[in-house]
Amino acid sequence: WLQHFDVDSINEKLEERRGNFKQSVDLGSFWTKSRAEKEQLSPEVRSVEWMDISEAVVNCLTSKAEIFTPVNDFQHTEFKRYGVNERHPMYATMFTLLALENFKTIDSLIENAADFEASL
C-alpha cells in the first residue's frame, strides 16, 4: 500500500477536511456536536510528504533541541502565533525510522512484517 500512497490526494483530502472544520466552527454547529463527531471533523494532521529517512530522523532528533527547530514553515508560523517554543520529543518515531532503514528492500520489510504477524 505504501508504494501507492498518493501524497497529493491525501493532502487534498486534508485541505477539504480543514475547510469543513472551519465552516462548522464559523456556523457554530461544531460546538453542538458529540465528541466523536468533533473528532471526525477536526483535522489532526496538516499535510503529509515524502522525505528521506535521514531527514525524518533529523526532524525527530531536533524535537528536544535547546534551540527550537520547527520541521517546516507552517509549524514555525503556528508555534509563533500560539507562543509555543518547543516540540514534543519524537524519539520512539526516530528509533522506528532507524529500524526501518535496516531493511534494504521493500520485499525484506514485507517479509519481516509477515513473519512478525504470523508470530502473533
Summary of the structure (lengths in Angstrom):
residues: 120
radius of gyration: 18.3
end to end distance: 21.5
largest distance: 50.9
contacts: 233
relative contact order: 0.09
helix: 68%
strand: 0%
